[in-house]
Structure formats: structure tokens, C-alpha cells
Amino acid sequence: MLVSELYPTDAGWFPSARHHRFVRLTGAEENILIYCVKGRGWFEIDGQRQSLLHGHALLIPKGRPHSYGAEETDPWSIHWIHFAGEDAVCYSSRLPLGEHVLPVAPDIAARLEQLFMECHDVFTDGFTLSRILFAAQVLRHLLALLFHCNPTFSPGTSRASHRSFDHIIEHMRQHLDGSLSLKTLAREASLSVARFSVLFKSQTGFSPVEYYIRIRIQSACRLFDTTSLNVSEVAAHVGYQDQYYFSRIFSKIMGVPPSAYRKAKKG
């Protein structure tokens, strides 16, 4: 499966969710991440009931019996994502034994909310292969931000490791022609190539070059979805002059060749 390592299965946004309550006696089939941005709620895991306050996130591992809900007097507003995949356990294992809550630093809160909403939009706007790929990348970025770039969760970690690469990713999106090299990206980040590569992968799950390629292929999917451009024209738009090389890269990432992807979209 294309995104088997880590992928969202559902996502949503519940504002002022009065009377919201869930009980799963045998747990869920996926991991559950809840981010409370206003009000308060509660959760119970392993017989221990605790509050979840605004500015905190709750991670419930799959298969763990649990219940949770909004407080009646000040009901929470929450973003939530269910996710699965081979890498999912890497995040729950970072929490201390018996703990399930992460405080969210104010300086990452707005970006975290944006990533939740980007994931949510995928589930409200309809599925396509490109959207599934995009959602998986957003989820990995979201979890990296929460677990690796969140100083309130890892106060002992050097601030250097909390560097934001949002501007680098935006730089990639603005240069889909393939003109960016690893050296160019590292220089844009004001880091050595080696240091940049290590930090970028730790925060996104992909090397800079891999991430850049996926952004270009994601853009190609969007062009296949919304235009009548042929394969060679789409390839040129995202920086591949050799359409056969482009087709090999596309097939490797998307799991199907461009022609099959387009037919499936029209199918």
C-alpha cells in the first residue's frame, strides 16, 4: 500500500461539542489523536479518569479500552484524527508509561490547527489518490510538529532541533520545475547539507529530496484531476522533460502509472 507506514482513516472538527461522549470497551482499530483548542473535556483509560484542558492533545493507542467526552459546563472544541500504519506505534511509544496527554506550545498551536484542518478537508472534499497521498504527508508533518518540534513536550531538547521547515516546504511548492537541489535547500535553511538532511527527515519523515519529489508528483496528480493536459505536458509542468522517467517516478510513488491514474479518475 502506498501510504502503509502512516495514514489517517478519519478526521474532524467539533466546535463547542456539548454532550459529546464516546465509550469503546474494546478500544478502537486505529490510534486516536484529539487536540482541545477551547473549553475542556475528560477521558478515562485503564480506570483512571483525567481532564483534558484547552491547549493539550490526547493520544489513545489502538486497542486500548477508553471513554471520553466534553465537560457540561465548558464543553470542549476539538480537532481529532484517527490514524494507522506501521509507524504509528513510534509516536505512542514516545509518551512516558501511563501518560497520554501532551501540552502544546503556544508558538506551534496555530500551525498545528492548520494541519488538522488540512487533514479534515481531505475527508470532507472527497477521496482521490492525490488527496490520500497529501493527507498522509500532512499527518506525518502534524505528528512531527507535535512530538519533535513542541518544546513543552520535550523541554530538555535543544532548541536547534525545533527549527521550522515550513518556509522550505513552501519554497519547494513555489519551484515545482525541479530546479531545487539539496545544496540549495540547505542553504535556504542556513544549515549544512548533512544537518539539514537529518533535521528535515526527523520532522517530516522524508529526506528533503524525497519530500520535494512527492510535492511535484502531488502537483501532477492535481493537474491530471483538473486539466486535460497529456502526460508529457503534465511532466513538463512539474519539471520532468523526459515523460518516461516521469512515468517511472509517478508509478513508484502513486502505485499506478499516469495513464491508469487518469482513467481511474474518470472511471
C-alpha positions as CSV (number, residue, x, y, z in Angstrom):
1,M,0.0,0.0,0.0
2,L,1.3,3.4,-1.0
3,V,1.0,5.0,2.5
4,S,1.0,1.9,4.7
5,E,3.6,3.4,7.0
6,L,1.3,6.1,8.4
7,Y,-2.1,7.3,7.2
8,P,-5.3,8.9,8.6
9,T,-8.5,7.0,8.4
10,D,-10.8,9.7,9.6
11,A,-10.6,13.3,10.8
12,G,-13.0,16.0,12.1
13,W,-13.6,19.3,13.9
14,F,-16.2,19.5,16.8
15,P,-16.7,23.1,18.0
16,S,-18.4,23.6,21.4
17,A,-19.3,19.9,21.4
18,R,-21.8,19.8,24.3
19,H,-23.0,16.3,25.2
20,H,-20.1,14.8,23.1
21,R,-19.2,11.4,24.5
22,F,-17.7,8.1,23.3
23,V,-17.2,4.8,25.0
24,R,-15.1,2.0,23.4
25,L,-14.9,-1.0,25.7
26,T,-12.5,-2.9,23.4
27,G,-10.7,0.2,22.1
28,A,-10.5,1.4,18.5
29,E,-8.9,-0.2,15.5
30,E,-6.9,3.0,14.9
31,N,-4.9,5.4,17.1
32,I,-6.9,8.4,18.1
33,L,-5.4,11.9,18.4
34,I,-7.6,14.7,20.0
35,Y,-6.5,18.3,20.2
36,C,-8.5,20.5,22.6
37,V,-8.4,24.2,21.5
38,K,-11.1,25.6,23.8
39,G,-13.1,24.5,26.8
40,R,-12.4,21.2,28.5
41,G,-13.2,17.5,28.5
42,W,-12.3,14.3,30.2
43,F,-11.0,10.9,29.3
44,E,-10.7,7.5,31.1
45,I,-8.0,5.0,30.2
46,D,-7.0,2.0,32.4
47,G,-9.6,3.0,35.0
48,Q,-8.0,6.4,35.5
49,R,-10.2,9.5,34.7
50,Q,-8.4,12.7,33.9
51,S,-9.3,16.1,32.5
52,L,-8.2,17.4,29.0
53,L,-7.8,21.1,29.0
54,H,-7.5,23.5,26.1
55,G,-4.0,23.7,24.7
56,H,-3.4,19.9,25.2
57,A,-3.5,16.9,23.0
58,L,-4.6,13.4,23.9
59,L,-3.2,10.3,22.1
60,I,-5.1,7.0,22.6
61,P,-3.3,3.9,21.2
62,K,-5.3,1.5,19.2
63,G,-6.9,-1.4,21.0
64,R,-6.8,0.4,24.4
65,P,-10.3,0.5,26.1
66,H,-11.3,4.1,26.8
67,S,-14.0,6.7,27.0
68,Y,-14.0,10.4,26.7
69,G,-16.4,13.4,26.5
70,A,-16.9,17.1,26.8
71,E,-17.5,18.8,30.2
72,E,-21.0,20.0,30.5
73,T,-20.3,23.5,31.9
74,D,-17.5,24.3,29.5
75,P,-17.6,21.9,26.6
76,W,-14.5,21.4,24.5
77,S,-13.8,22.4,20.9
78,I,-11.6,19.6,19.4
79,H,-9.8,18.6,16.3
80,W,-9.4,14.9,16.0
81,I,-7.8,12.3,13.7
82,H,-7.9,8.5,13.7
83,F,-4.7,7.1,12.1
84,A,-3.0,3.8,11.5
85,G,0.1,2.4,9.8
86,E,3.4,0.6,10.6
87,D,4.9,3.8,12.0
88,A,2.0,4.7,14.3
89,V,3.5,2.9,17.3
90,C,6.6,5.2,17.1
91,Y,4.5,8.1,18.4
92,S,2.6,6.4,21.3
93,S,5.9,4.9,22.4
94,R,7.4,8.3,22.9
95,L,4.9,9.1,25.7
96,P,6.0,8.2,29.2
97,L,4.5,5.0,30.5
98,G,0.9,5.6,31.7
99,E,0.7,9.1,30.1
100,H,-1.5,10.1,27.2
101,V,-1.6,13.9,27.2
102,L,0.9,16.3,25.5
103,P,0.9,20.0,26.2
104,V,1.0,22.1,23.1
105,A,3.4,25.1,23.0
106,P,1.7,28.4,22.0
107,D,4.2,29.0,19.3
108,I,3.1,25.9,17.3
109,A,-0.6,26.0,18.1
110,A,-1.7,27.9,15.0
111,R,0.3,25.7,12.7
112,L,-1.0,22.5,14.4
113,E,-4.6,23.6,13.9
114,Q,-3.9,24.4,10.3
115,L,-2.5,20.9,9.7
116,F,-5.6,19.3,11.5
117,M,-7.9,21.3,9.2
118,E,-5.9,20.3,6.1
119,C,-6.4,16.7,7.0
120,H,-10.0,17.2,7.8
121,D,-10.6,18.9,4.4
122,V,-9.4,15.7,2.7
123,F,-12.3,13.8,4.3
124,T,-14.9,16.4,3.5
125,D,-14.0,17.1,-0.1
126,G,-13.8,13.5,-1.3
127,F,-11.1,10.9,-1.9
128,T,-8.7,10.8,-4.7
129,L,-5.3,9.1,-4.8
130,S,-3.6,12.5,-4.7
131,R,-5.7,13.6,-1.7
132,I,-4.8,10.3,0.2
133,L,-1.1,10.9,-0.5
134,F,-1.5,14.5,0.6
135,A,-3.3,13.6,3.8
136,A,-0.6,11.0,4.7
137,Q,2.1,13.7,4.3
138,V,0.1,16.2,6.4
139,L,-0.4,13.7,9.2
140,R,3.3,12.9,9.3
141,H,4.1,16.6,9.4
142,L,1.5,17.1,12.2
143,L,2.8,14.4,14.4
144,A,6.4,15.5,13.8
145,L,5.4,19.0,14.9
146,L,3.6,17.7,18.0
147,F,6.3,15.3,19.1
148,H,9.5,16.7,17.8
149,C,9.0,20.5,17.5
150,N,7.0,21.0,20.6
151,P,9.2,22.4,23.4
152,T,6.6,21.9,26.1
153,F,6.6,18.2,25.4
154,S,10.4,17.9,25.1
155,P,11.7,20.7,27.3
156,G,15.1,19.1,27.6
157,T,15.7,19.0,23.8
158,S,17.9,21.6,22.2
159,R,16.0,24.4,20.6
160,A,18.0,23.8,17.4
161,S,16.1,20.7,16.8
162,H,12.8,22.6,16.9
163,R,13.6,24.5,13.7
164,S,10.6,25.0,11.5
165,F,10.9,24.0,7.9
166,D,7.5,25.4,6.8
167,H,9.3,28.0,4.6
168,I,11.4,25.4,3.0
169,I,8.3,23.3,2.1
170,E,6.6,26.4,0.7
171,H,9.8,27.1,-1.3
172,M,9.5,23.6,-2.8
173,R,5.9,24.3,-3.7
174,Q,6.9,27.5,-5.5
175,H,9.6,25.7,-7.5
176,L,7.9,22.6,-9.0
177,D,10.2,22.8,-12.0
178,G,12.8,20.5,-10.3
179,S,15.3,23.4,-10.1
180,L,16.0,22.9,-6.4
181,S,18.9,20.8,-5.2
182,L,19.7,19.5,-1.8
183,K,22.5,22.0,-1.5
184,T,20.1,24.9,-2.5
185,L,17.5,23.8,0.1
186,A,20.2,23.5,2.8
187,R,21.5,27.0,2.0
188,E,17.9,28.3,2.2
189,A,17.6,26.8,5.7
190,S,21.0,28.2,6.7
191,L,22.3,24.8,7.6
192,S,24.9,22.4,6.3
193,V,23.7,19.7,3.9
194,A,24.2,17.0,6.5
195,R,22.5,18.8,9.4
196,F,19.6,20.0,7.2
197,S,19.0,16.4,5.9
198,V,18.9,14.9,9.4
199,L,16.6,17.6,10.9
200,F,14.3,17.7,7.9
201,K,13.8,13.9,7.9
202,S,13.2,13.9,11.7
203,Q,10.4,16.4,11.4
204,T,8.7,15.2,8.2
205,G,9.6,11.5,7.9
206,F,11.1,12.0,4.5
207,S,14.5,13.2,3.2
208,P,14.4,16.7,1.6
209,V,14.8,15.2,-1.9
210,E,12.0,12.6,-1.3
211,Y,9.7,15.3,0.0
212,Y,10.3,17.5,-2.9
213,I,9.6,14.7,-5.4
214,R,6.4,13.9,-3.6
215,I,5.3,17.6,-3.8
216,R,5.9,17.6,-7.5
217,I,4.0,14.3,-8.0
218,Q,1.2,15.6,-5.9
219,S,1.0,18.7,-8.2
220,A,1.0,16.3,-11.2
221,C,-2.0,14.5,-9.7
222,R,-3.8,17.8,-9.3
223,L,-3.2,18.6,-13.0
224,F,-4.5,15.1,-14.0
225,D,-7.5,15.7,-11.9
226,T,-8.4,19.2,-13.1
227,T,-7.0,19.6,-16.7
228,S,-6.9,17.7,-20.0
229,L,-3.1,18.1,-20.3
230,N,-1.4,14.9,-21.6
231,V,1.3,13.0,-19.8
232,S,4.2,14.8,-21.4
233,E,2.7,18.2,-20.7
234,V,2.0,17.4,-17.0
235,A,5.5,16.1,-16.7
236,A,6.9,19.3,-18.1
237,H,4.8,21.4,-15.7
238,V,6.4,19.6,-12.7
239,G,10.0,19.7,-14.0
240,Y,10.3,16.4,-15.9
241,Q,11.4,16.8,-19.5
242,D,11.5,13.0,-20.0
243,Q,8.0,11.7,-19.8
244,Y,9.1,8.1,-19.5
245,Y,11.3,8.9,-16.5
246,F,8.4,10.9,-15.0
247,S,6.1,7.9,-15.5
248,R,8.5,5.7,-13.6
249,I,8.7,8.1,-10.7
250,F,4.9,8.6,-10.7
251,S,4.3,4.9,-10.7
252,K,6.7,4.3,-7.9
253,I,5.1,6.9,-5.6
254,M,1.4,6.5,-6.6
255,G,1.4,2.8,-7.3
256,V,-0.1,3.1,-10.7
257,P,1.2,4.7,-14.0
258,P,-0.2,8.2,-15.0
259,S,-2.5,6.7,-17.7
260,A,-4.1,4.3,-15.2
261,Y,-4.4,7.1,-12.6
262,R,-6.2,9.3,-15.1
263,K,-8.6,6.5,-16.2
264,A,-9.4,5.7,-12.6
265,K,-10.2,9.3,-12.0
266,K,-12.6,9.4,-14.9
267,G,-13.9,5.9,-14.2
